[in-house]
């Protein structure tokens, strides 16, 4: 993955799109919800807009969103 003069290659663009799509799905399920990166742990976590935790730490944005959507669906 590389960024050439501000333009991502296809692989990096796909990663960015995947993360953006996951965040959009989370926002659709719970408006205002967000995913945050925790550098000390090197992991991601999702929360509602009022900071209710939506699952454990995950290795990727997509995993954090998938777990959050599962919790929001009541599974």
Secondary structure, DSSP 8 states (H G I E B T S, - for coil): --EETTEE-HHHHHHHHHHHHHHHHHHHHSTT-EEEEETTTTEEEEE-TT--B-SS-BSSHHHHHHHHHHHHTT-
